[in-house]
Amino acid sequence: MKATILHNPRCSKSREALALLTEAGADVTVVEYLKTPPGADELARLYAKAGLSPRDGLRKGEAEAKALGQADEATVLAAMAANPILIERPLVETLKGVVIGRPPEAVRGIL
């Protein structure tokens, strides 16, 4: 099984989700999204596949997220692409779907 994880190695939840994928024998592509941020179109695709709105994938505790207030989805996606710290992590995709790995066990649902 192939999997892609938008990963932050400094995040314990992201490390736990990656470990679950590895233990399950997945062929994992690791994207350190802070170094290689996805574009707004890619984020829109991932959230649509997950059945989430871009706002659902926003790290709400970040000051920049609070500043987005009632911004529309395109503005939220553009902000996430420009400042990837705003992306809730980890974001995991397999052929079975996309989930935000919080808690990391949520990844099991798409294995």
Stockholm file with secondary structure:
# STOCKHOLM 1.0

chainA/1-111         MKATILHNPRCSKSREALALLTEAGADVTVVEYLKTPPGADELARLYAKAGLSPRDGLRKGEAEAKALGQADEATVLAAMAANPILIERPLVETLKGVVIGRPPEAVRGIL
#=GR chainA/1-111 SS CEEEEEECTTCHHHHHHHHHHHHTTCEEEEEETTTSCCCHHHHHHHHHHHTCCGGGGBCTTSHHHHHTTTCCHHHHHHHHHHSGGGBCSCEEEETTEEEECSSGGGGGGGC
#=GC SS_cons         CEEEEEECTTCHHHHHHHHHHHHTTCEEEEEETTTSCCCHHHHHHHHHHHTCCGGGGBCTTSHHHHHTTTCCHHHHHHHHHHSGGGBCSCEEEETTEEEECSSGGGGGGGC
//
